[in-house]
Amino acid sequence: MRLSAAFRSACRIFPGSSRGQCRSGVGLLRTFPAIGTSPVRDAASAGAGGSSEAVIRNVEKYRERSGDVWYEEAIGEIIRKSRDGIAQLQQCRPAPQPVLAIIQAGEDDSLLTTNKDLAGKVGLNVMQICLPTDCMEDEIMEEIQRLNEDPKVHGVILHLPHASLTSCVLNAIAPDKDVEGVTDLNLGRLVRGDLKDSFVPPFASAVMELLERLGLCAPGKSVVIVGENGPLEVAMQCLIQQRGMLALSSVWNADDLQKQVSQADVVVLTSTGPAEFLASWLRPGTSVINCRHANFSEHQDAPVHMLRVEPLAAALRMQNVVESSRRWMEKQQYQPWRLRSLKLQPLCPVPSDIEISRSQMPKAIELLAKEIGLLPEEIEAYGRTKAKVRLSLLERLKEQQDGKYVLVAGITPTPLGEGKSTVTIGLVQALTAHLKVNSFACLRQPSQGPTFGVKGGAAGGGYAQVIPMEEFNLHLTGDIHAITAANNLVAAAVDARILHEATQSDKALYSRLVPSVNGLRKFSPIQIARLRRLGIEKSDPGTLTAEEIRSFVRLDLDPAKVTWQRVIDTNDRFLRKITVGQAGTEKGMTRQAQFDIAVASEIMAILALTDGLRDMKLRLGRMVVGSSRTGQPVTADDLGVTGALAVLMKDAIKPTLMQTLEGTPVFVHAGPFANIAHGNSSVLADKLALKLVGEGGFVVTEAGFGADIGMEKFFNIKCRASGLRPNVVVLVATVRALKMHGGGPSVSAGAPLPREYIEENLELVADGCSNLRKQIQIAGLFGVPVVVALNVFRTDTQAEIDLVRRVAKECGASDAVACHHWERGGRGSVELAHAVSKAASQESHFRFLYEPQMPIVEKIRTIAQKVYGADDIELSAESRAKIDYYNQQGFSSLPICMAKTHLSLSHMPDRKGVPTGFVLPIRDIRASIGAGFIYPLVGTMSTMPGLPTRPCFYDIDLDPDTEEISGLF
């Protein structure tokens, strides 16, 4: 762009005086008849050499009566009100510093000169942007767009040649910063009479102020506006007509211009005409307001009174800037929701999930965002139905009271899942669409492993879904792909560093790690940080000693002690153990490694637990990738890869906004498994949602698998990291799962349910309630009220439902409710919504299960005994060695994240109900230092799932003509 740095300037008050008079000769001219005489005769006598003293006296009387005194008072009053407005804004937090931006072509400072003094008196800042005199439309548009996006700028005005003021340029200005009132939107609002949200052009306001002060603003008066029929003329005509006056608009080259003005009470000249405007055209007593230094020839016998319009217009412009700033500040405050729910028409029998999803037209994501109080600049749309939400929202609403915090957990599930996501969505649909209470669901992003494996998607089901469900289940906004890329970049850096250190001398490594570029050799910031960790306070690469160079270039990673694994978002059992480095180019540097599923990556856990970009970057840098041969931990910071990881993750850190079938908001963010990770959606999503729902609203977040896994980690890991405390736990149960825990036959995905699960069997249900009782007791360990949500299936009988509800209440649940959201949507969970609301009003006595300062072994034992019901734990030799190592490295105070099967309270998947008399085997212990937890591997737990004989992908297909997806569930 052709923009000289010397031309662009911005300052609070420009120094010095203006370099010349304002070239827009603006004034009000009025002809006056002599009192008691004929104006025509008086003018004629003056022209014939007669005395004009009477006329002069009348002019002086006029000056005394209505001249500069009221004019200066009017300007002063506007300035005082604007200054008071600024003072009030300074009491707000964050306090705005309003800026008026002037875009001009060339170095004509006339507009700046006119505005800067008034801006200083009011307390505004002025920014001047000087473009070349021959600037192109694209250059102007680029500057306008930049100012539109600058939150410090609250007013934009254009001082450009008329030819540059195209409709495209004028309408590029954001309407809320259009303090000149030239955009079509502002003009449309003005025409409609909606002055509350519009800006009136300052010159139009100034003219109306003058007419009012001079007593000319009266019904029946006629006003002719002579100009170009642009925004100013349209606004002025509208304002005049709204006062009951007759307004006519004319262009300079109109054939009947002289005739029109000769009959007018007031003539307003809004632009420079091609010809001279003669005073002789006017009838005596006509007032002329000249806004744009039109070529006006005063009749020598018609005395006129000149009043300045530009200062008044400039003052009104400042008033508009202050008003723009006030409106901006108002928008920064919490906005009440104005959410319009989407109507459901449930069918019977209930269609497939994807058919239901397609039958509902979701709201445009920008509309949903507006309904829940998000600002346009706080969202980044990904298509029509999903958007990233910027973390700046937390700063804007930091003073806003949080809503109620609800956790949805479950009993130990069958391999089919028991519907926690469905209950979560049904609950928020009931709260918001039916009870008109603000609520937000916070869900995890599903992994493609289960989606194409056994379990299917995670968008809910039936009439309680996130839509569009295919977008939810497939890729979403690419967060898991970003995690995969970041994770594998670290893995590549690890193996490359081992290779290079093994094949190069210290000198060669140093010359490549710190190369000379254009004759200059310097450390990068992350290398400086490594030097400081090594205790080397030097910054000049040429000053390091040989020993310091060796310490700097040698991480000395032990290939046998590399703990960082590659990941992929697919269930692939053959990647559980691999050999890397077999190509000849790797010079025999082979080692055994493995792949984990992407959602088990430590970077996924970091995404779920971080509270912002700065914290995420610090956590990424702390990640331990292995140990040196001397036993020292090697981190991502040591590899020099932290900044690159932050770049890959900069968009993934923003939660994704979607909606339910009934148009209520959902955050989808992070997706760690609960059996091999901590199994909860992100802290950031929860915090953003708690601010958005406001006091009295509800945020419903879900923990993976059973309460013994997902809920325990939610409390002991997520709540420690976030500082948030839940008000209620909703414990999801199904008759099907209780029958399994009561001794029913095995259940597997894809196979028909045995007879016991589709016929009434009260004995199995009663016996299986032991698992429900245990899970309620686990929630009780943390002091949080429990509401049991029985997810009802069509095969459940009323007797079975009543039995479960009775047992749940006997076991200490605040309430137990049958939920029918799958077939009825939110209406089927209204009773649950009432129960949750009532429980949330109770006092919570939240407490952690263990203190972080406890020894690692005791923290593991506490979880095993109090949560799982084990008699004790058994540590392998490898586990004991790892614990000793972590103690030496200072990691002993981290919380515990158990990697355990989700299909049993014990480590044995086939042990249902409430197993007893078992010892929990800990075969290995790993550390996620960046995420901030130690995770023991229990039994044969694997971090890479495998595909079954008949995976879901057999049923998934794409119609090449309609591009519709089938088979997802």
NORVEN-V304939 format. One record per residue. RES is the residue in one letter. SS is DSSP state (2 for helix, 1 for strand, 0 for the rest). PHI is phi as a letter, one per 30 degrees, with the letter a starting at -180 (NA if undefined). PSI is psi as a letter, one per 40 degrees, with the letter a starting at -180 (999 if undefined). Layout:
res & ss & phi & psi
RES & SS & PHI & PSI
RES & SS & PHI & PSI
//
This chain:
res & ss & phi & psi
M & 0 & NA & h
R & 0 & d & g
L & 0 & b & h
S & 0 & d & h
A & 0 & d & d
A & 0 & d & d
F & 0 & d & d
R & 0 & d & h
S & 1 & b & i
A & 1 & b & h
C & 1 & a & i
R & 0 & d & d
I & 0 & b & h
F & 0 & d & h
P & 0 & d & i
G & 0 & i & i
S & 0 & c & i
S & 0 & d & i
R & 0 & d & e
G & 0 & l & i
Q & 0 & d & i
C & 0 & d & h
R & 0 & d & e
S & 0 & c & g
G & 0 & d & h
V & 0 & c & h
G & 1 & a & i
L & 1 & c & h
L & 1 & b & h
R & 1 & b & h
T & 1 & c & i
F & 0 & b & h
P & 0 & d & i
A & 0 & d & i
I & 0 & d & h
G & 0 & i & e
T & 0 & b & i
S & 0 & d & h
P & 2 & e & d
V & 2 & d & d
R & 2 & d & d
D & 2 & d & d
A & 2 & d & d
A & 2 & d & d
S & 2 & d & d
A & 2 & d & d
G & 2 & d & d
A & 0 & d & e
G & 0 & j & e
G & 0 & d & i
S & 0 & d & h
S & 0 & c & e
E & 2 & d & d
A & 2 & d & d
V & 2 & d & d
I & 2 & d & d
R & 2 & d & d
N & 2 & d & d
V & 2 & d & d
E & 2 & d & d
K & 2 & d & d
Y & 2 & d & d
R & 2 & e & d
E & 2 & d & d
R & 2 & d & d
S & 2 & b & f
G & 0 & c & b
D & 2 & d & d
V & 2 & d & d
W & 2 & d & d
Y & 2 & d & d
E & 2 & d & d
E & 2 & d & d
A & 2 & d & d
I & 2 & d & d
G & 2 & d & d
E & 2 & d & d
I & 2 & d & d
I & 2 & d & d
R & 2 & d & d
K & 2 & d & d
S & 2 & d & d
R & 2 & d & d
D & 2 & d & d
G & 2 & d & d
I & 2 & d & d
A & 2 & d & d
Q & 2 & d & d
L & 2 & d & d
Q & 0 & d & e
Q & 0 & d & e
C & 0 & d & i
R & 0 & b & h
P & 0 & d & i
A & 0 & d & h
P & 0 & d & i
Q & 0 & b & g
P & 0 & e & i
V & 1 & b & h
L & 1 & c & h
A & 1 & c & h
I & 1 & c & h
I & 1 & c & h
Q & 1 & b & i
A & 1 & c & h
G & 0 & i & a
E & 0 & c & f
D & 0 & d & h
D & 0 & c & e
S & 2 & d & d
L & 2 & d & d
L & 2 & e & d
T & 2 & e & d
T & 2 & d & d
N & 2 & c & d
K & 2 & d & d
D & 2 & d & d
L & 2 & d & d
A & 2 & d & d
G & 2 & d & d
K & 2 & d & d
V & 2 & d & d
G & 0 & j & f
L & 0 & c & i
N & 1 & c & i
V & 1 & b & h
M & 1 & c & h
Q & 1 & c & h
I & 1 & b & h
C & 1 & c & h
L & 1 & c & i
P & 0 & e & i
T & 0 & d & d
D & 0 & c & f
C & 0 & d & i
M & 0 & c & i
E & 2 & e & d
D & 2 & d & d
E & 2 & d & d
I & 2 & d & d
M & 2 & d & d
E & 2 & d & d
E & 2 & d & d
I & 2 & d & d
Q & 2 & d & d
R & 2 & d & d
L & 2 & d & d
N & 2 & e & d
E & 0 & d & e
D & 0 & d & h
P & 0 & d & e
K & 0 & d & e
V & 1 & c & h
H & 1 & c & e
G & 1 & a & h
V & 1 & b & h
I & 1 & b & i
L & 1 & c & h
H & 1 & b & g
L & 0 & b & i
P & 0 & e & i
H & 2 & e & d
A & 2 & d & d
S & 2 & d & e
L & 0 & d & g
T & 0 & d & i
S & 2 & e & d
C & 2 & d & d
V & 2 & d & d
L & 2 & d & d
N & 0 & d & e
A & 0 & d & d
I & 0 & d & h
A & 0 & e & h
P & 2 & e & d
D & 2 & d & e
K & 2 & c & e
D & 0 & d & g
V & 0 & d & e
E & 0 & d & e
G & 0 & i & f
V & 0 & c & e
T & 0 & d & i
D & 2 & d & d
L & 2 & d & d
N & 2 & d & d
L & 2 & d & d
G & 2 & d & d
R & 2 & d & d
L & 2 & d & d
V & 2 & d & d
R & 2 & d & e
G & 0 & i & e
D & 0 & c & g
L & 0 & d & e
K & 0 & d & d
D & 0 & c & e
S & 0 & c & i
F & 0 & c & h
V & 0 & d & h
P & 0 & e & h
P & 2 & e & d
F & 2 & d & d
A & 2 & d & d
S & 2 & d & d
A & 2 & d & d
V & 2 & d & d
M & 2 & d & d
E & 2 & d & d
L & 2 & d & d
L & 2 & d & d
E & 2 & d & d
R & 2 & d & d
L & 0 & c & e
G & 0 & i & e
L & 0 & c & e
C & 0 & c & g
A & 0 & b & i
P & 0 & e & i
G & 0 & j & d
K & 0 & d & i
S & 1 & c & h
V & 1 & b & h
V & 1 & c & h
I & 1 & c & h
V & 1 & c & h
G & 1 & a & b
E & 0 & c & e
N & 0 & h & f
G & 0 & c & a
P & 2 & e & d
L & 2 & d & d
E & 2 & d & d
V & 2 & d & d
A & 2 & d & d
M & 2 & d & d
Q & 2 & d & d
C & 2 & d & d
L & 2 & d & d
I & 2 & d & d
Q & 2 & d & d
Q & 2 & d & d
R & 0 & d & e
G & 0 & i & e
M & 0 & c & i
L & 1 & c & h
A & 1 & c & h
L & 1 & c & i
S & 1 & c & h
S & 1 & b & i
V & 1 & c & i
W & 0 & d & d
N & 0 & c & e
A & 0 & d & h
D & 0 & d & d
D & 0 & c & f
L & 2 & e & d
Q & 2 & d & d
K & 2 & d & d
Q & 2 & d & d
V & 2 & d & d
S & 2 & d & e
Q & 0 & c & e
A & 0 & d & i
D & 0 & d & d
V & 1 & b & h
V & 1 & b & h
V & 1 & c & h
L & 1 & c & h
T & 0 & c & e
S & 0 & a & i
T & 0 & d & h
G & 0 & d & i
P & 0 & d & e
A & 0 & b & i
E & 0 & d & h
F & 1 & c & h
L & 1 & c & h
A & 2 & d & d
S & 2 & d & e
W & 2 & d & d
L & 0 & c & i
R & 0 & d & i
P & 0 & e & h
G & 0 & j & e
T & 0 & d & h
S & 1 & c & h
V & 1 & b & h
I & 1 & c & h
N & 1 & c & h
C & 0 & c & e
R & 0 & b & f
H & 0 & h & f
A & 0 & d & i
N & 0 & d & g
F & 1 & c & h
S & 1 & c & h
E & 0 & d & h
H & 0 & d & h
Q & 0 & d & d
D & 0 & c & e
A & 0 & c & g
P & 0 & e & i
V & 1 & b & i
H & 0 & c & h
M & 0 & c & h
L & 1 & b & i
R & 0 & d & h
V & 0 & c & d
E & 2 & e & d
P & 2 & d & d
L & 2 & d & d
A & 2 & d & d
A & 2 & d & d
A & 2 & d & d
L & 2 & d & d
R & 2 & d & d
M & 2 & d & d
Q & 2 & d & d
N & 2 & d & d
V & 2 & d & d
V & 2 & d & d
E & 2 & d & d
S & 2 & d & d
S & 2 & d & d
R & 2 & d & d
R & 2 & d & d
W & 2 & d & d
M & 2 & d & d
E & 2 & d & d
K & 2 & d & d
Q & 2 & d & e
Q & 0 & d & i
Y & 0 & e & h
Q & 0 & c & h
P & 0 & e & i
W & 0 & d & i
R & 0 & b & f
L & 0 & d & h
R & 0 & c & h
S & 0 & d & i
L & 0 & c & h
K & 0 & d & i
L & 0 & c & i
Q & 0 & b & g
P & 0 & e & h
L & 0 & c & i
C & 0 & b & h
P & 0 & d & i
V & 0 & d & h
P & 0 & d & i
S & 0 & d & i
D & 2 & e & d
I & 2 & d & d
E & 2 & d & d
I & 2 & d & d
S & 2 & e & d
R & 2 & d & d
S & 2 & d & e
Q & 0 & c & h
M & 0 & d & h
P & 0 & d & i
K & 0 & d & i
A & 0 & e & h
I & 2 & d & d
E & 2 & d & d
L & 2 & d & d
L & 2 & e & d
A & 2 & e & d
K & 2 & d & d
E & 2 & d & d
I & 0 & c & e
G & 0 & j & e
L & 0 & d & i
L & 0 & d & i
P & 2 & e & d
E & 2 & d & e
E & 2 & c & e
I & 1 & b & i
E & 1 & b & h
A & 1 & d & h
Y & 0 & c & g
G & 0 & i & a
R & 0 & c & d
T & 0 & b & e
K & 0 & a & i
A & 1 & a & i
K & 1 & d & i
V & 1 & c & h
R & 0 & d & i
L & 0 & d & e
S & 2 & e & e
L & 2 & e & d
L & 2 & d & d
E & 2 & d & d
R & 2 & d & d
L & 0 & c & f
K & 0 & d & d
E & 0 & d & e
Q & 0 & d & h
Q & 0 & d & h
D & 0 & d & i
G & 0 & d & a
K & 1 & d & i
Y & 1 & c & h
V & 1 & c & h
L & 1 & c & h
V & 1 & c & h
A & 1 & b & a
G & 1 & a & i
I & 0 & d & i
T & 0 & d & h
P & 0 & d & i
T & 0 & d & i
P & 0 & d & e
L & 0 & d & e
G & 0 & i & i
E & 0 & c & e
G & 0 & j & f
K & 2 & d & d
S & 2 & d & d
T & 2 & d & d
V & 2 & d & d
T & 2 & e & d
I & 2 & d & d
G & 2 & d & d
L & 2 & d & d
V & 2 & d & d
Q & 2 & d & d
A & 2 & d & d
L & 2 & d & d
T & 2 & c & d
A & 2 & d & d
H & 2 & c & d
L & 0 & c & e
K & 0 & h & f
V & 0 & c & h
N & 0 & e & h
S & 1 & a & i
F & 1 & b & h
A & 1 & c & h
C & 1 & b & h
L & 1 & c & i
R & 0 & d & i
Q & 0 & d & h
P & 0 & d & i
S & 0 & d & i
Q & 2 & d & e
G & 2 & e & c
P & 2 & d & d
T & 2 & e & d
F & 2 & c & e
G & 0 & c & c
V & 0 & c & d
K & 0 & d & d
G & 0 & i & a
G & 0 & d & a
A & 0 & b & f
A & 0 & d & e
G & 1 & j & a
G & 1 & a & i
G & 0 & i & b
Y & 0 & c & f
A & 1 & b & g
Q & 1 & b & i
V & 1 & c & h
I & 1 & b & i
P & 0 & d & h
M & 2 & d & d
E & 2 & d & d
E & 2 & d & d
F & 2 & d & d
N & 2 & d & e
L & 0 & c & h
H & 0 & i & d
L & 0 & h & b
T & 0 & c & e
G & 0 & i & e
D & 2 & d & d
I & 2 & d & d
H & 2 & d & d
A & 2 & d & d
I & 2 & d & d
T & 2 & d & d
A & 2 & d & d
A & 2 & d & d
N & 2 & e & d
N & 2 & d & d
L & 2 & d & d
V & 2 & d & d
A & 2 & d & d
A & 2 & d & d
A & 2 & d & d
V & 2 & d & d
D & 2 & d & d
A & 2 & d & d
R & 2 & d & d
I & 2 & d & d
L & 2 & d & d
H & 2 & d & d
E & 2 & d & d
A & 2 & d & e
T & 2 & c & e
Q & 0 & b & i
S & 0 & d & i
D & 2 & e & d
K & 2 & d & d
A & 2 & d & d
L & 2 & d & d
Y & 2 & d & d
S & 2 & d & d
R & 2 & d & d
L & 2 & d & d
V & 0 & b & g
P & 0 & d & i
S & 1 & c & h
V & 1 & c & h
N & 0 & h & f
G & 0 & i & e
L & 1 & c & h
R & 1 & c & h
K & 0 & a & i
F & 0 & d & i
S & 0 & d & i
P & 2 & e & d
I & 2 & d & d
Q & 2 & d & d
I & 2 & e & d
A & 2 & d & d
R & 2 & d & d
L & 2 & e & d
R & 2 & d & d
R & 2 & d & d
L & 0 & d & e
G & 0 & i & e
I & 0 & c & h
E & 0 & c & e
K & 0 & c & i
S & 0 & b & e
D & 0 & c & h
P & 2 & e & d
G & 2 & d & e
T & 2 & c & e
L & 0 & d & i
T & 0 & d & i
A & 2 & d & d
E & 2 & d & d
E & 2 & d & d
I & 2 & d & d
R & 2 & d & d
S & 2 & d & d
F & 2 & d & d
V & 2 & d & e
R & 0 & c & h
L & 0 & d & d
D & 0 & h & f
L & 1 & d & h
D & 1 & d & h
P & 1 & e & d
A & 1 & d & e
K & 1 & c & f
V & 1 & d & h
T & 0 & c & e
W & 0 & d & h
Q & 0 & c & i
R & 1 & d & i
V & 1 & b & i
I & 1 & a & i
D & 0 & c & f
T & 0 & b & i
N & 0 & d & h
D & 0 & b & g
R & 2 & d & d
F & 2 & d & e
L & 2 & c & e
R & 0 & d & d
K & 0 & b & h
I & 1 & b & i
T & 1 & c & h
V & 1 & c & i
G & 0 & i & f
Q & 0 & d & e
A & 0 & d & i
G & 2 & d & d
T & 2 & d & e
E & 2 & c & e
K & 0 & h & f
G & 0 & i & e
M & 0 & d & g
T & 0 & d & i
R & 1 & a & i
Q & 1 & d & h
A & 1 & b & a
Q & 0 & a & i
F & 1 & c & i
D & 1 & c & i
I & 1 & d & i
A & 2 & e & d
V & 2 & d & e
A & 2 & d & e
S & 0 & d & i
E & 2 & d & d
I & 2 & d & d
M & 2 & d & d
A & 2 & d & d
I & 2 & d & d
L & 2 & e & d
A & 2 & d & d
L & 2 & c & e
T & 0 & d & i
D & 0 & c & e
G & 0 & l & i
L & 2 & d & d
R & 2 & d & d
D & 2 & d & d
M & 2 & d & d
K & 2 & d & d
L & 2 & d & d
R & 2 & d & d
L & 2 & d & d
G & 2 & d & d
R & 2 & d & e
M & 0 & e & h
V & 1 & c & h
V & 1 & c & e
G & 1 & l & a
S & 1 & b & i
S & 1 & d & i
R & 0 & d & e
T & 0 & c & e
G & 0 & i & e
Q & 0 & d & i
P & 1 & d & i
V & 1 & c & h
T & 1 & c & i
A & 2 & d & d
D & 2 & d & d
D & 2 & d & d
L & 2 & d & e
G & 0 & i & f
V & 0 & c & e
T & 2 & e & d
G & 2 & d & d
A & 2 & d & d
L & 2 & d & d
A & 2 & d & d
V & 2 & d & d
L & 2 & d & d
M & 2 & c & e
K & 0 & d & d
D & 0 & c & d
A & 0 & d & d
I & 0 & d & e
K & 0 & d & h
P & 0 & d & i
T & 1 & c & h
L & 1 & c & h
M & 1 & b & a
Q & 1 & b & i
T & 1 & d & i
L & 0 & e & d
E & 0 & c & e
G & 0 & i & e
T & 0 & c & i
P & 1 & d & i
V & 1 & b & h
F & 1 & c & h
V & 1 & c & h
H & 0 & a & h
A & 0 & i & i
G & 0 & a & f
P & 0 & d & h
F & 0 & d & i
A & 0 & d & d
N & 0 & d & d
I & 0 & c & e
A & 0 & b & a
H & 0 & c & e
G & 0 & i & f
N & 1 & b & i
S & 0 & d & i
S & 0 & d & i
V & 2 & d & d
L & 2 & d & d
A & 2 & d & d
D & 2 & d & d
K & 2 & d & d
L & 2 & d & d
A & 2 & d & d
L & 2 & d & d
K & 2 & d & d
L & 2 & d & d
V & 2 & d & d
G & 0 & i & i
E & 0 & d & h
G & 0 & j & e
G & 0 & c & i
F & 1 & b & h
V & 1 & c & h
V & 1 & c & h
T & 1 & c & i
E & 1 & c & i
A & 1 & c & i
G & 0 & d & i
F & 0 & h & a
G & 0 & d & i
A & 2 & d & d
D & 2 & d & d
I & 2 & c & c
G & 2 & d & d
M & 2 & d & d
E & 2 & e & d
K & 2 & d & d
F & 2 & e & d
F & 2 & d & d
N & 2 & d & d
I & 2 & c & d
K & 2 & d & d
C & 2 & d & d
R & 2 & d & d
A & 2 & d & d
S & 2 & c & d
G & 0 & i & e
L & 0 & d & i
R & 0 & b & h
P & 0 & d & i
N & 0 & c & d
V & 1 & b & i
V & 1 & c & h
V & 1 & c & h
L & 1 & c & h
V & 1 & d & h
A & 1 & b & i
T & 0 & b & i
V & 2 & d & d
R & 2 & e & d
A & 2 & d & d
L & 2 & d & d
K & 2 & d & d
M & 2 & d & d
H & 2 & d & e
G & 0 & d & e
G & 0 & j & e
G & 0 & d & i
P & 0 & d & i
S & 0 & d & i
V & 0 & b & h
S & 0 & b & i
A & 0 & d & h
G & 0 & i & e
A & 0 & c & i
P & 0 & d & i
L & 0 & d & h
P & 0 & d & i
R & 2 & e & d
E & 2 & e & d
Y & 2 & c & e
I & 0 & c & e
E & 0 & c & i
E & 0 & d & h
N & 0 & a & g
L & 2 & d & d
E & 2 & d & d
L & 2 & d & d
V & 2 & d & d
A & 2 & d & d
D & 2 & d & d
G & 2 & d & e
C & 2 & d & e
S & 2 & d & d
N & 2 & d & d
L & 2 & d & d
R & 2 & e & d
K & 2 & d & d
Q & 2 & d & d
I & 2 & d & d
Q & 2 & d & d
I & 2 & d & d
A & 2 & d & d
G & 2 & d & d
L & 2 & e & d
F & 0 & c & e
G & 0 & i & f
V & 0 & c & h
P & 1 & e & i
V & 1 & b & h
V & 1 & c & h
V & 1 & d & h
A & 1 & c & h
L & 1 & d & h
N & 1 & d & h
V & 0 & d & h
F & 0 & c & i
R & 0 & d & d
T & 0 & d & e
D & 0 & d & h
T & 0 & c & i
Q & 2 & d & d
A & 2 & d & d
E & 2 & d & d
I & 2 & d & d
D & 2 & d & d
L & 2 & d & d
V & 2 & d & d
R & 2 & d & d
R & 2 & d & d
V & 2 & d & d
A & 2 & e & d
K & 2 & d & d
E & 2 & d & d
C & 0 & d & e
G & 0 & j & e
A & 0 & d & i
S & 0 & d & d
D & 1 & a & i
A & 1 & b & h
V & 1 & b & h
A & 1 & d & h
C & 1 & c & h
H & 0 & b & f
H & 2 & d & d
W & 2 & e & d
E & 2 & c & e
R & 2 & b & e
G & 2 & i & a
G & 2 & e & d
R & 2 & d & d
G & 2 & d & e
S & 2 & b & e
V & 2 & d & d
E & 2 & d & d
L & 2 & d & d
A & 2 & d & d
H & 2 & d & d
A & 2 & d & d
V & 2 & d & d
S & 2 & d & d
K & 2 & d & d
A & 2 & d & d
A & 2 & d & d
S & 0 & d & e
Q & 0 & d & i
E & 0 & d & h
S & 0 & c & i
H & 0 & c & f
F & 0 & d & i
R & 0 & a & i
F & 0 & d & i
L & 0 & d & d
Y & 0 & b & i
E & 0 & c & i
P & 0 & d & d
Q & 0 & d & e
M & 0 & d & i
P & 0 & e & i
I & 2 & e & d
V & 2 & d & d
E & 2 & d & d
K & 2 & d & d
I & 2 & d & d
R & 2 & d & d
T & 2 & d & d
I & 2 & d & d
A & 2 & d & d
Q & 2 & d & d
K & 2 & d & d
V & 2 & c & d
Y & 2 & d & d
G & 0 & i & e
A & 0 & d & i
D & 0 & d & d
D & 1 & a & a
I & 1 & c & i
E & 1 & b & h
L & 1 & c & h
S & 0 & d & i
A & 2 & d & d
E & 2 & d & d
S & 2 & d & d
R & 2 & d & d
A & 2 & d & d
K & 2 & d & d
I & 2 & d & d
D & 2 & d & d
Y & 2 & d & d
Y & 2 & d & d
N & 2 & d & d
Q & 2 & d & d
Q & 0 & d & e
G & 0 & i & f
F & 0 & c & e
S & 0 & d & e
S & 0 & d & e
L & 0 & d & i
P & 1 & d & i
I & 1 & c & h
C & 0 & b & g
M & 0 & d & h
A & 1 & c & h
K & 0 & b & i
T & 0 & e & i
H & 0 & c & e
L & 0 & c & e
S & 0 & a & i
L & 0 & d & d
S & 0 & c & a
H & 0 & d & e
M & 0 & c & h
P & 0 & e & d
D & 0 & d & e
R & 0 & d & h
K & 0 & c & a
G & 0 & i & b
V & 0 & b & g
P & 0 & d & i
T & 0 & b & i
G & 0 & i & f
F & 0 & b & i
V & 1 & c & h
L & 1 & d & h
P & 1 & d & h
I & 1 & c & h
R & 1 & d & d
D & 1 & a & i
I & 1 & b & h
R & 1 & b & i
A & 1 & b & h
S & 1 & c & g
I & 0 & d & d
G & 0 & d & d
A & 0 & d & d
G & 0 & j & f
F & 1 & a & i
I & 1 & c & h
Y & 1 & b & h
P & 1 & d & i
L & 1 & c & h
V & 1 & c & h
G & 0 & i & b
T & 0 & c & f
M & 0 & e & h
S & 0 & c & i
T & 0 & c & e
M & 0 & b & h
P & 0 & d & i
G & 0 & c & i
L & 0 & d & i
P & 0 & d & a
T & 0 & d & d
R & 0 & b & g
P & 0 & d & i
C & 2 & d & d
F & 2 & d & e
Y & 2 & d & d
D & 2 & c & e
I & 0 & c & h
D & 1 & a & i
L & 1 & b & h
D & 0 & d & h
P & 0 & d & e
D & 0 & d & d
T & 0 & c & e
E & 0 & i & e
E & 0 & d & i
I & 1 & c & h
S & 1 & b & i
G & 0 & j & e
L & 0 & d & i
F & 0 & a & 999
//
